[in-house]
Amino acid sequence: MKEIDKEMTIMELLEEDASLGPMLREMGFGCTGCPMSQLETLEMGALGHGMDPDKVIEEINKRLEEKNSNGKNSSLVKTLSENGLEVEDE
């Protein structure tokens, strides 16, 4: 999945990964099923709900990174990388 930015519409985000709907609702976006989600960017949605768009995008990307690294020994890989050791993908 490509990195999410604030110019992406809510619908584009959900088309990339439909499992993000509950996460968006948890963050305060009640509009994931709304027809406006097809036109409204993440920035517009965040501003409309009184949120900082940059912080919202940062949180979405953080959660996606965590989601994508689950089950891949992410903490071990991170520790090894921090210590200058290369980790090869299987």
Buried (B, 14 or more C-beta within 10 A) or exposed (E): EEEBBBEBBBBBBBEEBEEBBEBBEEBEBEBBEBEEBEEBBBBBBBBEEEBEBEEBBEBBBEBBEEBEEEEEEEEEBEEEEEEEEEEEEE
